[in-house]
Amino acid sequence: MIYPINYGYVDGVFAPDGAEQDVYVFGTDSPLRTYQGKVIAVLHRLNDVEDKWIVALDDKPYSDEEILNAISFQEQYYIGELYR
């Protein structure tokens, strides 16, 4: 599967599933090896053990609708709530 947005993890920060914390990275369409950004939201999965962090590389004020639309390719399979 080719993800429509960057998807990665935070090195050294572990989620409840035992793997490093997953993040959706907003602010670029280019593939990334590393990144530095700001956590602007958390998608809390109600039917899974891990949450997904939403990280922005820029200062754009992403709306809840923009975030949810961008991550729906994967999150459509889960029940979740977006927290700011």
Stockholm file with secondary structure:
# STOCKHOLM 1.0

chainA/1-84         MIYPINYGYVDGVFAPDGAEQDVYVFGTDSPLRTYQGKVIAVLHRLNDVEDKWIVALDDKPYSDEEILNAISFQEQYYIGELYR
#=GR chainA/1-84 SS CCCSSEEEEEEEEECTTSSEEEEEEESCSSCCSSCCCEEEEEEEETTSSCCEEEEESSCCCCCHHHHHHHHHHHHTTSCEEEEC
#=GC SS_cons        CCCSSEEEEEEEEECTTSSEEEEEEESCSSCCSSCCCEEEEEEEETTSSCCEEEEESSCCCCCHHHHHHHHHHHHTTSCEEEEC
//
